[in-house]
Amino acid sequence: METGIATGGIEVEIIDMILNKLNIKYKIEIIPWAKCEFVLNAGTFDASLKV
């Protein structure tokens, strides 16, 4: 899977439905796991999903 913006899949659809209902703005990015750990620890991202 390439690094970039997630555009589909059941996980993305479920997250989209939930967060839109709650009026929460969000962005889903596909990044390598090492970078994910780094940005989570740095506080740049709030959450991660492993699928």
Secondary structure, DSSP 8 states (H G I E B T S, - for coil): --SEE---SHHHHHHHHHHHHTT-----EE--HHHHHHHHHHTS-S-----
